[in-house]
Amino acid sequence: MKKIFHLIDSLGIGGAQTHLLTILKCADRKKYCHVVYSLTDELDIGREIEGLGIRVLSLNLRDPLKKKRWIIAIRTISEVLKDEKPDILETHLTWSRILGTIAFLVIGKRKIISFEQGDIYNIGWQYRIANFLVSFFIDVIVVPSNAIKKWVHENYGISQRRTVTIYNSVLTELFKPQGDRKNLRGTLGLGQDEVVLGSVGTLGTGVNKGMDYCIVAVSELAKKYNGIKLLIIGDGELRGELEKQVRDLGLGNVVNFLGFRRDINLILNAIDIFVLASPFEPCGIAVIEAMSMERPVVGSASGGMPELIEDGVTGFLFTPHDSKDLAEKIDKLIRNERLRGEMGARARKNVEEKFEARKYMERLETMYVSLLEEA
């Protein structure tokens, strides 16, 4: 049985980690043995991966990475790779891509697939040079949207011919309208007649999910509508600052912070409209999840969003950084319940055709076959 070795910066809650969990749920484990290693000891999603019967281990490299002790990190990774003897290395996120590729070369191996999710906050000159250099030793660079294909070329100098676009995906059988919507709303303290907006994302300093723009837009809408609510799912060091913004705008009864949740599908079932106000989003998994739940989406007209959302058909695109335009697009959906239903139904169909996880994994396993034939 061929072994696929997944290396990721951390297994804390995030888009790349959710993506890895999703594809492993679809993996043919009779044909391939998968093993997952995290550079650090953040293993939240790692526990869910272990539930699939897949080995998950930590390399405990948080301190060497923080102190930039690259030789120690590379040596640690190469020793593990030497012991595991994988047939293919898959790297996820910046440090795993750079250090993992070098470590694999140290032991004389080559077959590497790298997932470039658009680490747009690590673009100092050192990262640019390192990503450019290691790219020559990677067999396949998978990007989640054509926007990121272009971004990788412009920022790292990597030819677009060397990247393959495979859109992020979801398991549609998990993300589908289900459960008692009335009871779900009651559990979340929501009124049955309220129009509920939802937004999902890390509230961290390194990742801008545009929650502040979303809150400003909702503050304008709250002046017009009494029965409106915004649920923010996620956590991070900016949460306190965002909560203060909510208090200053007098939205304490309008905006609810739910923190990290692993029952996103149930929460999406309770909302009416999904909003992602990121100024630049590579290919939002949360957007695809909401569309799979038959929810219309309002997202920024930048990054990979125009490739996910068909403007005026499955949702609306707004001008990045423009809270007024965001409010106007949300308002169109608040005023028209029928439009929400029609857009949601079309969004679900679009996900089934383009963003189904099993189809993603089929393409990935086809890559495995091609690479292993070359070995």
C-alpha positions as CSV (number, residue, x, y, z in Angstrom):
1,M,0.0,0.0,0.0
2,K,1.4,3.4,-1.0
3,K,1.9,6.0,1.8
4,I,0.8,9.6,1.6
5,F,2.5,11.8,4.2
6,H,0.7,15.1,5.0
7,L,2.7,17.9,6.6
8,I,0.9,21.0,7.9
9,D,2.0,24.0,10.0
10,S,-0.6,23.3,12.7
11,L,-3.9,21.4,13.2
12,G,-5.6,24.3,14.9
13,I,-9.0,25.4,13.6
14,G,-8.6,27.1,10.2
15,G,-9.4,26.9,6.5
16,A,-6.4,24.7,5.4
17,Q,-7.0,22.4,8.3
18,T,-10.7,22.0,7.5
19,H,-9.7,21.4,3.9
20,L,-7.3,18.6,4.9
21,L,-10.0,17.0,7.1
22,T,-12.5,17.1,4.3
23,I,-10.3,15.4,1.7
24,L,-9.2,12.7,4.1
25,K,-12.8,11.9,4.8
26,C,-13.1,11.1,1.1
27,A,-9.7,9.2,0.7
28,D,-9.6,5.7,-0.5
29,R,-7.8,4.2,2.5
30,K,-7.8,0.7,1.0
31,K,-5.5,1.9,-1.7
32,Y,-3.5,4.5,0.2
33,C,-2.2,4.8,3.7
34,H,-2.4,8.4,5.0
35,V,-0.4,9.8,7.9
36,V,-0.6,13.4,9.2
37,Y,2.2,15.3,11.0
38,S,1.8,18.8,12.4
39,L,4.8,21.1,12.9
40,T,3.4,22.3,16.1
41,D,1.3,20.9,19.0
42,E,-2.0,22.6,18.0
43,L,-4.1,19.5,17.3
44,D,-7.8,20.5,17.5
45,I,-8.7,19.2,14.1
46,G,-6.1,16.5,14.5
47,R,-8.4,14.7,16.9
48,E,-11.1,14.6,14.3
49,I,-8.6,13.2,11.8
50,E,-7.7,10.5,14.3
51,G,-11.3,9.6,14.4
52,L,-11.0,8.5,10.8
53,G,-8.4,5.9,11.8
54,I,-5.5,8.0,10.5
55,R,-2.3,8.5,12.5
56,V,-1.7,12.1,13.7
57,L,1.5,13.2,15.3
58,S,3.1,16.5,16.3
59,L,6.8,17.4,15.6
60,N,6.7,19.9,18.5
61,L,8.7,22.5,16.5
62,R,6.9,25.6,17.8
63,D,10.0,26.8,19.6
64,P,12.5,26.2,16.8
65,L,10.2,27.9,14.3
66,K,9.7,30.9,16.7
67,K,13.5,31.2,17.2
68,K,14.1,30.6,13.4
69,R,16.3,27.6,14.0
70,W,15.7,26.2,10.5
71,I,18.4,23.6,10.6
72,I,16.9,21.9,13.7
73,A,13.5,22.0,12.1
74,I,14.7,20.5,8.8
75,R,16.7,17.8,10.5
76,T,13.7,16.8,12.6
77,I,11.4,16.6,9.6
78,S,13.9,14.7,7.5
79,E,14.4,12.1,10.2
80,V,10.7,11.5,10.5
81,L,10.4,11.3,6.7
82,K,13.3,8.8,6.6
83,D,11.5,6.6,9.2
84,E,8.1,6.9,7.6
85,K,9.3,6.3,4.0
86,P,6.4,8.0,2.3
87,D,5.8,7.6,-1.5
88,I,4.3,11.1,-1.8
89,L,4.7,14.1,0.5
90,E,1.8,16.6,0.7
91,T,2.6,20.0,2.2
92,H,0.0,22.5,3.5
93,L,0.8,26.1,4.4
94,T,4.0,28.1,4.3
95,W,6.5,26.5,6.7
96,S,5.5,22.9,5.8
97,R,6.0,23.8,2.1
98,I,9.4,25.3,2.5
99,L,10.9,23.2,5.3
100,G,9.2,19.9,4.2
101,T,10.4,20.2,0.6
102,I,14.0,20.8,1.7
103,A,13.8,17.9,4.2
104,F,12.5,15.5,1.6
105,L,15.3,16.5,-0.7
106,V,17.8,15.9,2.1
107,I,16.9,12.2,2.2
108,G,16.8,11.9,-1.6
109,K,13.1,11.7,-2.2
110,R,11.1,13.9,-4.6
111,K,7.4,13.3,-5.2
112,I,5.8,16.3,-3.6
113,I,2.3,17.9,-3.9
114,S,2.0,21.3,-2.4
115,F,-1.3,23.0,-1.5
116,E,-1.0,26.8,-1.9
117,Q,-4.0,28.2,-0.1
118,G,-2.9,31.7,-0.5
119,D,-0.8,32.5,2.6
120,I,-1.2,36.2,1.7
121,Y,0.0,37.4,5.1
122,N,3.5,35.9,4.7
123,I,4.8,37.8,1.8
124,G,8.0,39.3,3.1
125,W,11.0,39.1,0.7
126,Q,12.4,36.0,2.5
127,Y,9.1,34.1,2.0
128,R,9.0,35.2,-1.7
129,I,12.5,33.9,-2.4
130,A,12.1,30.7,-0.4
131,N,8.8,29.8,-2.1
132,F,10.2,30.6,-5.5
133,L,13.3,28.4,-4.9
134,V,11.5,25.3,-3.4
135,S,8.8,25.4,-6.2
136,F,11.4,23.9,-8.6
137,F,11.4,20.7,-6.5
138,I,7.6,20.4,-6.2
139,D,5.9,18.1,-8.7
140,V,2.4,19.6,-8.4
141,I,1.3,23.0,-6.9
142,V,-2.4,22.9,-6.2
143,V,-4.1,26.3,-5.9
144,P,-7.8,26.8,-4.8
145,S,-8.8,29.4,-7.4
146,N,-7.5,31.1,-10.6
147,A,-7.1,34.3,-8.6
148,I,-4.6,32.6,-6.4
149,K,-2.9,31.1,-9.4
150,K,-2.3,34.7,-10.6
151,W,-1.4,35.8,-7.1
152,V,1.3,33.1,-6.7
153,H,2.8,34.1,-10.1
154,E,2.9,37.8,-9.1
155,N,4.2,37.3,-5.6
156,Y,6.5,34.3,-5.9
157,G,7.4,34.4,-9.6
158,I,6.0,30.9,-10.1
159,S,4.8,30.3,-13.6
160,Q,1.0,29.8,-13.9
161,R,1.8,26.7,-16.1
162,R,3.2,25.0,-13.0
163,T,0.1,25.4,-10.9
164,V,-3.2,23.4,-11.0
165,T,-6.5,24.9,-9.9
166,I,-8.8,22.7,-7.9
167,Y,-11.4,24.6,-6.0
168,N,-11.9,24.0,-2.3
169,S,-14.8,21.7,-1.6
170,V,-17.3,20.3,0.9
171,L,-19.1,17.1,1.6
172,T,-22.5,17.9,0.4
173,E,-24.2,15.1,2.4
174,L,-22.9,16.8,5.6
175,F,-23.7,20.4,4.5
176,K,-27.4,20.2,3.5
177,P,-30.5,21.7,5.0
178,Q,-31.5,19.5,7.9
179,G,-32.9,19.5,11.4
180,D,-35.7,21.5,13.0
181,R,-35.0,25.1,12.1
182,K,-37.4,26.3,14.7
183,N,-35.7,24.5,17.5
184,L,-32.3,25.5,16.2
185,R,-33.3,29.1,16.4
186,G,-34.7,28.7,19.8
187,T,-31.4,27.1,21.0
188,L,-29.4,30.1,19.7
189,G,-31.8,32.6,21.2
190,L,-33.1,33.8,17.8
191,G,-36.7,34.9,17.0
192,Q,-38.6,32.9,14.4
193,D,-39.3,36.1,12.4
194,E,-35.9,37.7,12.6
195,V,-33.7,37.9,9.5
196,V,-30.4,36.3,10.6
197,L,-27.1,36.9,9.0
198,G,-24.1,34.7,9.7
199,S,-20.3,35.1,9.2
200,V,-17.5,32.6,9.9
201,G,-13.8,33.3,10.2
202,T,-10.8,33.7,12.4
203,L,-10.8,36.9,14.4
204,G,-7.0,37.2,14.3
205,T,-4.5,39.9,13.5
206,G,-2.9,38.0,10.7
207,V,-6.1,37.2,8.8
208,N,-8.5,39.9,7.8
209,K,-12.0,38.5,7.5
210,G,-13.5,42.0,7.4
211,M,-15.7,41.5,10.4
212,D,-15.4,45.2,11.2
213,Y,-16.9,46.1,7.8
214,C,-19.6,43.6,8.4
215,I,-20.5,45.1,11.8
216,V,-20.6,48.6,10.3
217,A,-22.9,47.4,7.6
218,V,-25.2,45.7,10.1
219,S,-25.3,48.9,12.2
220,E,-26.8,50.7,9.2
221,L,-29.3,48.0,8.5
222,A,-30.3,47.9,12.2
223,K,-31.5,51.5,11.8
224,K,-33.9,50.3,9.2
225,Y,-35.0,46.9,10.5
226,N,-35.9,45.9,14.0
227,G,-35.7,42.1,13.5
228,I,-32.2,41.6,12.3
229,K,-29.4,39.6,13.9
230,L,-25.7,38.9,13.0
231,L,-24.0,35.7,14.3
232,I,-20.2,35.8,14.2
233,I,-18.6,32.3,14.4
234,G,-14.9,32.3,15.2
235,D,-12.4,33.5,17.7
236,G,-9.0,35.2,18.0
237,E,-7.1,38.1,19.5
238,L,-9.3,40.7,17.8
239,R,-12.5,39.5,19.4
240,G,-12.2,42.0,22.3
241,E,-11.7,44.9,19.8
242,L,-14.7,43.8,17.7
243,E,-16.9,43.4,20.8
244,K,-16.0,46.9,21.8
245,Q,-17.0,48.1,18.3
246,V,-20.4,46.4,18.7
247,R,-20.9,48.1,22.1
248,D,-19.9,51.5,20.8
249,L,-22.4,51.1,17.9
250,G,-25.2,50.1,20.3
251,L,-25.5,46.6,18.7
252,G,-25.4,44.5,21.9
253,N,-28.8,43.0,21.1
254,V,-28.1,42.6,17.4
255,V,-24.6,41.0,17.1
256,N,-23.8,37.7,18.9
257,F,-20.3,36.2,19.1
258,L,-20.5,32.4,19.2
259,G,-16.8,31.7,19.3
260,F,-15.3,28.6,17.6
261,R,-17.9,26.0,16.7
262,R,-17.7,22.6,15.2
263,D,-21.5,22.5,14.4
264,I,-21.2,25.0,11.6
265,N,-23.7,23.1,9.4
266,L,-26.4,23.4,12.1
267,I,-25.8,27.1,12.6
268,L,-25.9,27.7,8.9
269,N,-29.3,26.0,8.9
270,A,-30.6,28.6,11.3
271,I,-29.5,31.7,9.3
272,D,-31.0,33.4,6.3
273,I,-28.0,35.1,4.6
274,F,-24.3,34.4,4.8
275,V,-21.8,37.2,4.7
276,L,-18.0,37.1,4.2
277,A,-16.6,40.6,4.1
278,S,-12.9,39.7,3.7
279,P,-11.2,42.3,1.5
280,F,-9.3,39.4,-0.2
281,E,-10.4,35.8,0.1
282,P,-8.4,33.1,-1.8
283,C,-11.3,30.6,-1.9
284,G,-13.5,30.7,1.1
285,I,-14.5,27.2,2.4
286,A,-17.1,28.9,4.7
287,V,-18.7,30.4,1.6
288,I,-18.9,27.0,-0.1
289,E,-20.4,25.5,3.1
290,A,-23.1,28.1,3.2
291,M,-23.9,27.7,-0.5
292,S,-24.2,23.9,0.1
293,M,-26.7,24.7,2.9
294,E,-28.8,26.6,0.3
295,R,-27.9,30.0,1.7
296,P,-27.4,33.1,-0.5
297,V,-24.0,34.6,0.0
298,V,-22.7,38.2,0.0
299,G,-18.9,38.4,-0.5
300,S,-16.3,40.8,-1.8
301,A,-15.6,41.2,-5.5
302,S,-12.0,40.2,-5.0
303,G,-9.7,37.1,-4.8
304,G,-11.5,33.9,-5.5
305,M,-15.0,35.1,-4.5
306,P,-16.2,35.9,-8.1
307,E,-15.3,32.3,-9.0
308,L,-17.6,31.0,-6.3
309,I,-20.4,33.5,-6.3
310,E,-22.3,34.2,-9.5
311,D,-23.3,37.8,-8.9
312,G,-27.1,38.3,-8.9
313,V,-27.6,34.5,-9.3
314,T,-26.3,32.7,-6.3
315,G,-25.6,35.8,-4.2
316,F,-24.1,39.2,-4.5
317,L,-20.6,40.7,-4.7
318,F,-19.8,44.0,-3.1
319,T,-16.9,46.4,-3.4
320,P,-14.1,45.5,-1.0
321,H,-13.7,47.8,2.0
322,D,-17.1,49.4,1.3
323,S,-19.5,48.9,4.2
324,K,-22.2,51.0,2.4
325,D,-22.2,48.8,-0.7
326,L,-22.1,45.7,1.6
327,A,-25.2,46.9,3.4
328,E,-27.0,47.7,0.2
329,K,-26.4,44.1,-1.1
330,I,-27.5,42.5,2.1
331,D,-30.6,44.8,2.1
332,K,-31.7,43.4,-1.3
333,L,-31.9,39.9,0.3
334,I,-33.5,41.1,3.5
335,R,-36.3,42.7,1.6
336,N,-37.0,39.7,-0.7
337,E,-37.5,36.3,1.0
338,R,-38.3,34.7,-2.3
339,L,-35.0,35.9,-3.8
340,R,-33.2,34.4,-0.9
341,G,-34.8,31.0,-1.5
342,E,-34.1,31.1,-5.3
343,M,-30.5,32.1,-4.9
344,G,-30.0,29.5,-2.2
345,A,-31.3,26.7,-4.3
346,R,-29.1,27.7,-7.2
347,A,-26.1,28.0,-4.9
348,R,-26.6,24.4,-3.7
349,K,-26.8,23.1,-7.3
350,N,-23.6,25.0,-8.1
351,V,-21.8,23.3,-5.2
352,E,-23.0,19.9,-6.2
353,E,-21.6,20.5,-9.7
354,K,-18.3,22.3,-8.9
355,F,-17.3,22.0,-5.3
356,E,-18.1,18.4,-4.2
357,A,-15.3,16.9,-2.0
358,R,-15.5,13.5,-3.5
359,K,-14.8,14.9,-7.0
360,Y,-11.9,16.8,-5.5
361,M,-10.4,13.7,-4.1
362,E,-10.9,11.8,-7.3
363,R,-8.7,14.4,-9.1
364,L,-6.1,14.2,-6.3
365,E,-5.9,10.5,-6.4
366,T,-5.5,10.6,-10.2
367,M,-2.4,12.8,-9.5
368,Y,-1.1,10.1,-7.1
369,V,-1.3,7.5,-9.9
370,S,0.6,9.7,-12.3
371,L,3.3,10.6,-9.8
372,L,3.8,7.0,-8.7
373,E,4.0,5.8,-12.3
374,E,6.9,8.3,-12.8
375,A,8.7,7.0,-9.7
